């Protein structure tokens, strides 16, 4: 039987087809154009070397594509002190973006660009640990799918926008380590649902009282430390609350701790460096504290015996008016 000379050519043809499929570009050209513009705006940093216009942008470092639509859904650039400039307007030209992380870029400066308001699919916005400045813009409240908003460790100033409470799906709000002033918005007691976002506002210059409206919500974690807050904090606590971690340290809060009603969920409480007075309520012995610090206040009376209260050392209790009992010295 004569050899089938057509078979080798068939193999070559099929192999060529497979090669063509493997090198076919999946990335949407509009997304590719936007990414190349972003790279240029950042002065072609080394971290974006893989962004070669001759290759498929779905395979580039720092980005992810949807496996079905092949549209860019994630842009994550972090830990590069050679990247310089401001947030480029071209970020807003990635309409399917769900995750935007520009993190630990010390030479990323300027304000949050308004083009970010076009990213209606955005769920995770992390612009933390940069050198961004200016006010926190109102337009962030239009990103209705946002679950986490992190602007920590920057140079943002001005007041916190009331409008952030309009974000219906927000689970975490991190505005700590900035230069924010004014009061905590009363609107923060009116986030959608009973469970408010984990709230981190520490290391700012916030003043006034903690809004009583916060009593309407549960916050799993709330950190208001190192501000200039006054008044009481009873609105954060309550028997039916589910808060776990509370840090109110280094403010000017002044209230009777013996009148506070703590939820069973509370595992961490830091009140150090305030003007809190009264005594430690006996109900605190029923709580499963992993961390407790009430030092540098004006507390008096005997530390209740039981539970976790004696496992902490003197440094969590000392520098009070007349607090006594283990682990401090015995009461006279």
Secondary structure, DSSP 8 states (H G I E B T S, - for coil): ----THHHHHHHHHHHHHHHHHHS--S-HHHHHHHHHHHHHTT--GGGTT--TTS-GGGSTTEEE-TTT--EEEEEEES-TT--EE--GGGGG-TT--EEEEESEEEEEE---GGGGG-TT--EEE--SEEEEEE--GGGGG-TT--EEE--SSEEEE---GGGGG-TT--EEE--SSEEEE---GGGG--SSSEE-EEE--SSEEEEE--GGGGGSEESEEE--SSEEEE--GGG--TT----EEE--SSEE--BGGG----TT--EEE--SS--EE---GGGGGS--SEEE--SSEEEEE---STTGGGS-GGGT-S-SEEESTTS----
